[in-house]
Amino acid sequence: MGIQLSEHFTFKKLLKFVYPSIIMMIFTSIYSVVDGLFVSNFVGKTALAAINLILPLIMGLSALGFMMGTGGSAIVAKTLGEKKNKKANEYFSLIVYTTIIGGLFFAVLGAILVRPVSIALGATGELLDNCVLYGRISFISLMPFMLQNVFQSFFVTAEKPKLGLMVIVAAGLTNMVLDYVFIAVLGFGLKGAAIATVCGECVGGLLPLAYFGRHNKSPLKLGKTHFYGKVLIRTCSNGLSELMTNLSSSIVNSLYNLQLMKFAGENGVAAYGTIMYVNFIFVAIFIGYSIGSAPIISYHYGAQNHNELKNLFRKSLTLICIWAFALFVLAQFLAAPVSKLFVGYDRSLYKMTVMGFRIYCFVFLINGCNIFGSSFFTALNNGPISAAISFLRTLVFQLSAVLLLPMILGINGIWSSVAVAELLTLCVTITFFIRKRKYYHYA
């Protein structure tokens, strides 16, 4: 029998419950990394730079999926905790259907915007053509990609985290195998990478749609619903932090690319892309834990089980601190071999990437607490605090750092700006933890 949201969680039980979400996020990150690995080694650094330039637009427009998934699952889990199962399923259905409509709209919008955005980011000639090619193909699967992100949260709420993991593994394997076939074997180049990504995202988004659309053994099932305007507003409010995180990250990453083009040209963008691929995997651990633990927190908040909230809060912070130190040490060791794997064919690019990696990795000591803090308040249905943490972390502090630090430290200021921004955000996160501990009874 699987672990239920209503149980008391020891370290062992907590890890057993959340590990599918962690593995799911890591695997999602890995199959994004494989795209870059094949493109860099088989197509070249110009194609790699093109992916890194246009990816912020894709992720920014897909932010609706993250918002609906995290914000909606908090409401649905709380409703289940209140023993209102029929209402929970109606809310769940409304959130999924809204995501489908929004996904189709943003896919068309993205296809229109890809060229002007690429030009605004400084792309010209071959780099511009590659951005447009990769972007327009990728937007075909934007709606399934949004659904994939929504269902990542709802598989946990439905007490089926392992099934969610199996879906992501299937999507990832589809992408990776097709990357090899289309790029390495058939020589489709950047087009092959984009088509492989589309196929993988369709598997990740449409398989869960089929599962929840029929009779299943989970508490959740897609069916008839009504228009609950207040529920959609609360979903958006709860998930505002995730929306802000993705939109802000898209804006900031675009600014990073502009700064890197200014200080180091195409090499700088390629180096930053390599660092980001490793960052995706490491940060996936914290994001996966936050996704996996959030429905538990929401459930016990809805059930007014204060002792279990205290237990979950203490154990979560302990785990995050341990992982933060371990990831920092691991990143220092991996800087050279990972850089060589991606850009070892270009010595100057390789040296730049290793240097940037070693400076950047200080961020792993800090960002886990901020990621969990934002997710924690989302799970408590406090969207404004969650959004404040994300907004300051991913937009205000990072924008300020990436604009000011390069003026003092040059390109090293770009590599260190994220760590500085995370450190400033940590002060805000700790302040909210302290100020709200008695109100929510978690400490």
C-alpha positions as CSV (number, residue, x, y, z in Angstrom):
1,M,0.0,0.0,0.0
2,G,1.3,3.5,-0.9
3,I,2.1,6.2,1.6
4,Q,-0.9,8.5,2.1
5,L,-0.9,12.3,2.6
6,S,-2.5,11.9,6.1
7,E,0.3,9.9,7.6
8,H,3.0,11.0,10.0
9,F,6.3,11.4,8.2
10,T,9.6,10.2,9.5
11,F,12.8,11.0,7.5
12,K,12.6,7.6,5.8
13,K,8.9,7.9,4.9
14,L,9.4,11.5,3.7
15,L,12.2,10.6,1.5
16,K,10.4,7.6,0.1
17,F,7.4,9.8,-0.7
18,V,9.3,12.6,-2.4
19,Y,12.0,10.7,-4.2
20,P,9.9,10.0,-7.3
21,S,9.3,13.8,-7.7
22,I,13.0,14.5,-7.2
23,I,14.0,11.8,-9.7
24,M,11.3,13.1,-12.0
25,M,12.7,16.6,-12.0
26,I,16.3,15.4,-12.4
27,F,15.3,13.3,-15.3
28,T,13.4,16.2,-16.9
29,S,16.5,18.3,-16.6
30,I,18.8,15.5,-17.9
31,Y,16.9,15.1,-21.1
32,S,17.1,18.9,-21.6
33,V,20.9,18.6,-21.1
34,V,21.1,15.8,-23.7
35,D,19.8,18.2,-26.3
36,G,22.6,20.6,-25.6
37,L,25.2,17.8,-25.4
38,F,24.3,16.4,-28.9
39,V,23.9,19.9,-30.4
40,S,27.2,21.1,-29.1
41,N,29.2,18.1,-30.2
42,F,27.5,17.3,-33.5
43,V,26.2,20.7,-34.7
44,G,28.5,23.3,-33.1
45,K,28.7,26.1,-30.6
46,T,26.6,28.5,-32.8
47,A,23.6,26.1,-32.6
48,L,24.2,25.6,-28.9
49,A,24.2,29.4,-28.4
50,A,20.9,29.6,-30.4
51,I,19.2,27.2,-28.1
52,N,20.4,29.2,-25.1
53,L,19.2,32.5,-26.6
54,I,15.7,31.3,-27.4
55,L,15.1,29.0,-24.4
56,P,14.1,31.9,-22.1
57,L,11.2,32.8,-24.4
58,I,10.0,29.2,-24.5
59,M,10.2,28.8,-20.7
60,G,8.6,32.2,-20.1
61,L,5.5,31.3,-22.2
62,S,5.3,27.9,-20.6
63,A,5.1,29.5,-17.1
64,L,1.3,29.1,-17.1
65,G,1.8,25.4,-16.6
66,F,4.0,25.8,-13.5
67,M,1.6,28.3,-12.0
68,M,-1.5,26.1,-12.6
69,G,0.2,23.0,-11.3
70,T,1.7,24.3,-8.1
71,G,-1.1,26.8,-7.3
72,G,-3.9,24.4,-8.2
73,S,-2.5,21.3,-6.5
74,A,-2.3,23.3,-3.2
75,I,-6.0,24.1,-3.5
76,V,-6.9,20.5,-4.5
77,A,-4.8,18.9,-1.8
78,K,-6.3,21.3,0.8
79,T,-9.8,20.4,-0.4
80,L,-9.1,16.7,-0.2
81,G,-7.8,17.3,3.4
82,E,-11.2,18.9,4.1
83,K,-12.9,15.6,2.8
84,K,-14.6,17.4,-0.2
85,N,-13.5,14.9,-2.8
86,K,-16.2,15.8,-5.4
87,K,-15.2,19.5,-5.3
88,A,-11.5,18.6,-5.5
89,N,-12.1,16.7,-8.7
90,E,-14.1,19.6,-10.2
91,Y,-11.3,22.0,-9.3
92,F,-8.7,19.7,-10.8
93,S,-10.7,19.3,-14.1
94,L,-11.1,23.1,-14.4
95,I,-7.4,23.7,-13.9
96,V,-6.4,21.1,-16.5
97,Y,-8.9,22.4,-19.1
98,T,-7.7,26.0,-18.5
99,T,-4.1,24.9,-19.1
100,I,-5.0,23.3,-22.4
101,I,-6.7,26.5,-23.7
102,G,-3.9,28.7,-22.5
103,G,-1.3,26.4,-23.9
104,L,-2.7,26.6,-27.4
105,F,-2.9,30.4,-27.3
106,F,0.7,30.8,-26.1
107,A,2.0,28.3,-28.7
108,V,0.7,30.5,-31.5
109,L,2.0,33.7,-29.7
110,G,5.4,32.1,-29.3
111,A,5.7,31.2,-33.0
112,I,4.9,34.8,-33.9
113,L,7.4,36.3,-31.4
114,V,10.4,34.1,-31.9
115,R,12.0,36.1,-34.7
116,P,11.6,39.6,-33.2
117,V,12.8,38.4,-29.8
118,S,15.8,36.7,-31.3
119,I,16.8,39.9,-33.1
120,A,16.3,42.0,-29.9
121,L,18.7,39.6,-28.1
122,G,21.4,40.4,-30.7
123,A,21.1,37.3,-33.0
124,T,22.1,37.8,-36.6
125,G,22.9,35.7,-39.6
126,E,23.2,31.9,-38.9
127,L,22.6,32.4,-35.2
128,L,19.2,34.1,-35.9
129,D,18.2,31.4,-38.4
130,N,18.9,28.8,-35.8
131,C,17.0,30.6,-33.1
132,V,13.9,30.8,-35.3
133,L,14.2,27.2,-36.5
134,Y,14.5,25.7,-33.0
135,G,11.9,28.0,-31.5
136,R,9.1,27.5,-34.0
137,I,9.4,23.7,-33.9
138,S,9.5,23.7,-30.1
139,F,6.3,25.7,-29.8
140,I,4.4,22.8,-31.4
141,S,4.6,21.0,-28.1
142,L,4.1,24.0,-25.8
143,M,0.6,22.9,-24.6
144,P,1.7,19.3,-23.8
145,F,4.8,20.7,-22.0
146,M,2.5,22.9,-19.9
147,L,0.3,19.8,-19.1
148,Q,3.5,17.9,-18.2
149,N,4.3,20.5,-15.6
150,V,0.8,20.6,-14.3
151,F,0.6,16.8,-13.9
152,Q,4.0,16.7,-12.1
153,S,2.3,18.4,-9.2
154,F,-1.0,16.5,-9.4
155,F,0.5,13.0,-9.6
156,V,1.8,13.8,-6.1
157,T,-1.6,15.1,-4.9
158,A,-3.2,12.0,-6.3
159,E,-0.8,9.9,-4.2
160,K,0.8,8.5,-7.4
161,P,4.3,10.0,-7.5
162,K,5.9,6.8,-8.9
163,L,3.5,6.9,-11.8
164,G,4.4,10.5,-12.4
165,L,8.1,9.4,-12.4
166,M,7.4,6.6,-14.9
167,V,5.7,9.1,-17.3
168,I,8.7,11.5,-17.1
169,V,11.2,8.6,-17.6
170,A,9.2,7.6,-20.7
171,A,9.2,11.2,-22.0
172,G,12.9,11.6,-21.3
173,L,13.9,8.3,-23.0
174,T,11.9,9.3,-26.0
175,N,13.7,12.6,-26.3
176,M,17.2,11.1,-25.7
177,V,16.8,8.2,-28.1
178,L,15.4,10.5,-30.8
179,D,18.2,13.0,-30.2
180,Y,20.7,10.2,-31.0
181,V,18.7,9.0,-34.0
182,F,17.9,12.5,-35.5
183,I,21.2,14.2,-34.8
184,A,24.0,11.6,-34.6
185,V,22.6,9.0,-37.1
186,L,20.4,10.9,-39.6
187,G,22.3,14.3,-39.4
188,F,19.2,16.4,-39.0
189,G,21.1,18.9,-36.9
190,L,19.3,21.5,-34.8
191,K,16.0,20.6,-36.4
192,G,16.4,17.0,-35.1
193,A,17.0,18.3,-31.6
194,A,13.8,20.3,-31.7
195,I,11.7,17.5,-33.1
196,A,13.1,15.1,-30.4
197,T,12.1,17.6,-27.7
198,V,8.6,17.9,-29.2
199,C,8.1,14.1,-29.2
200,G,9.3,13.8,-25.6
201,E,7.1,16.6,-24.3
202,C,4.0,15.1,-26.1
203,V,4.6,11.8,-24.2
204,G,5.1,13.7,-20.9
205,G,1.9,15.8,-21.3
206,L,-0.6,13.6,-23.2
207,L,-0.1,10.3,-21.3
208,P,-1.2,11.7,-18.0
209,L,-4.1,13.4,-19.7
210,A,-5.2,9.9,-20.9
211,Y,-4.7,8.4,-17.4
212,F,-6.7,11.0,-15.5
213,G,-9.3,11.1,-18.2
214,R,-10.4,7.6,-17.5
215,H,-11.3,5.6,-14.4
216,N,-8.3,5.2,-12.2
217,K,-7.3,4.2,-8.6
218,S,-6.3,7.7,-7.5
219,P,-8.4,10.3,-5.8
220,L,-8.4,12.5,-8.9
221,K,-10.2,12.1,-12.2
222,L,-11.0,14.4,-15.1
223,G,-14.7,15.0,-15.6
224,K,-17.4,17.5,-15.7
225,T,-16.8,20.8,-14.0
226,H,-18.2,24.3,-13.6
227,F,-16.5,27.7,-14.0
228,Y,-15.2,28.5,-10.5
229,G,-13.8,32.0,-11.0
230,K,-12.6,32.3,-7.5
231,V,-10.8,29.0,-7.7
232,L,-8.9,30.1,-10.8
233,I,-8.0,33.4,-9.1
234,R,-6.8,31.5,-6.0
235,T,-4.9,29.1,-8.2
236,C,-3.2,32.0,-10.0
237,S,-2.6,33.7,-6.6
238,N,-1.1,30.5,-5.1
239,G,1.0,29.8,-8.1
240,L,2.1,33.4,-8.6
241,S,5.5,32.6,-7.2
242,E,6.1,29.9,-9.8
243,L,4.8,32.2,-12.5
244,M,7.1,34.9,-11.3
245,T,10.0,32.5,-11.0
246,N,9.7,31.4,-14.6
247,L,8.9,34.8,-16.1
248,S,11.7,36.4,-14.1
249,S,14.1,33.7,-15.0
250,S,13.3,34.2,-18.7
251,I,13.9,38.0,-18.4
252,V,17.0,37.6,-16.4
253,N,18.5,34.9,-18.6
254,S,17.9,37.1,-21.6
255,L,19.7,39.9,-19.8
256,Y,22.5,37.5,-19.0
257,N,22.8,36.6,-22.6
258,L,22.9,40.3,-23.6
259,Q,25.6,40.9,-21.0
260,L,27.6,37.9,-22.1
261,M,27.3,38.9,-25.8
262,K,28.7,42.3,-24.7
263,F,31.6,40.9,-22.7
264,A,32.5,37.6,-24.4
265,G,30.4,37.3,-27.6
266,E,29.0,33.9,-28.7
267,N,31.5,32.0,-26.5
268,G,30.1,33.6,-23.4
269,V,26.5,32.5,-24.3
270,A,27.7,29.0,-25.0
271,A,29.7,28.8,-21.7
272,Y,26.7,30.1,-19.8
273,G,24.5,27.5,-21.5
274,T,26.8,24.7,-20.3
275,I,26.7,26.0,-16.7
276,M,23.0,26.2,-16.9
277,Y,22.6,22.6,-17.9
278,V,24.4,21.5,-14.8
279,N,22.4,24.0,-12.8
280,F,19.1,22.5,-14.1
281,I,20.1,19.1,-12.7
282,F,21.2,20.3,-9.3
283,V,18.3,22.7,-8.8
284,A,16.0,19.9,-9.9
285,I,16.7,18.2,-6.6
286,F,15.4,21.2,-4.6
287,I,12.5,21.8,-7.0
288,G,11.6,18.1,-6.9
289,Y,11.6,18.0,-3.2
290,S,9.4,21.1,-3.0
291,I,6.9,19.6,-5.5
292,G,6.9,16.3,-3.6
293,S,6.4,17.7,-0.2
294,A,4.0,20.6,-1.0
295,P,0.8,18.4,-1.1
296,I,1.7,16.9,2.2
297,I,2.1,20.3,3.7
298,S,-1.2,21.5,2.1
299,Y,-3.1,18.4,3.3
300,H,-2.0,18.8,7.0
301,Y,-2.6,22.6,6.8
302,G,-6.2,21.8,5.6
303,A,-6.6,19.2,8.4
304,Q,-5.2,21.7,11.0
305,N,-2.5,19.1,12.1
306,H,0.0,21.6,13.5
307,N,2.3,19.0,15.0
308,E,2.9,17.4,11.6
309,L,3.5,20.8,10.0
310,K,6.2,21.4,12.6
311,N,7.7,18.0,11.8
312,L,7.7,18.5,8.1
313,F,9.2,22.0,8.4
314,R,12.1,20.8,10.6
315,K,12.9,17.8,8.5
316,S,12.7,19.7,5.2
317,L,15.2,22.3,6.3
318,T,17.6,19.6,7.6
319,L,17.5,17.7,4.3
320,I,18.0,20.9,2.2
321,C,21.0,22.0,4.2
322,I,22.7,18.6,3.8
323,W,22.0,18.5,0.1
324,A,23.2,22.1,-0.4
325,F,26.7,21.4,1.0
326,A,27.0,18.1,-0.9
327,L,26.0,19.7,-4.2
328,F,28.5,22.6,-3.8
329,V,31.4,20.1,-3.2
330,L,30.2,18.0,-6.2
331,A,30.0,21.0,-8.5
332,Q,33.6,22.0,-7.7
333,F,34.8,18.5,-8.7
334,L,32.6,18.4,-11.8
335,A,33.5,21.8,-13.2
336,A,36.4,20.6,-15.5
337,P,35.0,17.2,-16.7
338,V,31.6,18.6,-17.5
339,S,33.0,21.6,-19.4
340,K,35.2,19.2,-21.3
341,L,32.3,17.0,-22.2
342,F,30.3,19.9,-23.7
343,V,32.9,22.3,-25.1
344,G,36.2,20.5,-24.9
345,Y,36.6,21.0,-28.7
346,D,37.3,24.7,-28.2
347,R,40.2,25.5,-25.7
348,S,39.3,29.1,-25.0
349,L,35.6,28.3,-24.6
350,Y,36.5,25.4,-22.3
351,K,38.7,27.6,-20.0
352,M,36.0,30.3,-19.8
353,T,33.4,27.6,-18.9
354,V,35.5,26.1,-16.1
355,M,36.2,29.5,-14.6
356,G,32.6,30.5,-14.7
357,F,31.4,27.2,-13.3
358,R,33.7,27.3,-10.2
359,I,32.4,30.8,-9.4
360,Y,28.7,30.1,-10.2
361,C,28.5,27.0,-8.0
362,F,28.5,28.9,-4.7
363,V,24.8,29.4,-5.5
364,F,24.1,25.8,-4.5
365,L,24.9,26.6,-0.9
366,I,22.0,29.0,-0.8
367,N,19.3,28.5,-3.4
368,G,17.7,25.3,-1.9
369,C,16.3,27.2,1.1
370,N,14.8,29.9,-1.1
371,I,13.2,27.4,-3.5
372,F,11.7,25.5,-0.6
373,G,10.6,28.7,1.2
374,S,8.6,29.9,-1.8
375,S,7.1,26.5,-2.3
376,F,6.3,26.1,1.5
377,F,4.2,29.3,1.5
378,T,2.5,28.3,-1.7
379,A,1.5,25.0,0.0
380,L,0.1,27.0,2.9
381,N,-2.0,28.9,0.4
382,N,-0.1,32.1,1.0
383,G,0.6,33.2,-2.6
384,P,1.7,36.8,-1.9
385,I,4.6,35.8,0.4
386,S,5.6,33.0,-2.0
387,A,5.5,35.4,-4.9
388,A,7.5,38.0,-2.9
389,I,10.3,35.6,-2.3
390,S,10.3,34.5,-6.0
391,F,10.0,38.0,-7.3
392,L,12.9,39.3,-5.3
393,R,15.0,36.2,-5.9
394,T,14.6,35.8,-9.6
395,L,14.0,39.3,-10.8
396,V,14.9,42.3,-8.5
397,F,18.1,41.0,-6.9
398,Q,19.3,39.1,-10.0
399,L,18.6,42.0,-12.4
400,S,20.4,44.4,-10.0
401,A,23.4,42.0,-9.6
402,V,23.9,41.2,-13.3
403,L,23.7,44.9,-14.2
404,L,26.0,46.2,-11.4
405,L,28.6,43.5,-10.7
406,P,30.0,43.3,-14.3
407,M,30.8,47.0,-14.0
408,I,33.1,46.2,-11.1
409,L,34.3,42.6,-11.8
410,G,33.8,42.2,-15.5
411,I,32.7,38.8,-16.7
412,N,33.3,37.3,-13.2
413,G,30.6,39.7,-12.0
414,I,28.1,37.8,-14.3
415,W,29.2,34.4,-13.0
416,S,28.8,35.6,-9.3
417,S,25.6,37.6,-9.7
418,V,23.2,34.7,-9.1
419,A,24.9,33.7,-5.8
420,V,24.8,37.3,-4.6
421,A,21.1,37.5,-5.5
422,E,20.3,34.2,-3.7
423,L,22.2,35.4,-0.6
424,L,20.0,38.6,-0.4
425,T,16.9,36.5,-1.0
426,L,17.9,34.2,1.9
427,C,17.6,37.1,4.3
428,V,14.1,37.7,3.1
429,T,13.1,34.0,3.3
430,I,14.4,33.7,6.8
431,T,12.5,36.8,7.9
432,F,9.2,35.4,6.6
433,F,9.9,32.0,8.2
434,I,10.3,33.8,11.6
435,R,7.4,36.2,11.3
436,K,4.9,33.6,10.2
437,R,5.9,30.7,12.4
438,K,3.2,31.4,15.0
439,Y,0.4,32.2,12.5
440,Y,0.8,28.8,10.7
441,H,2.1,26.9,13.8
442,Y,5.0,25.2,12.0
443,A,7.7,26.2,14.5
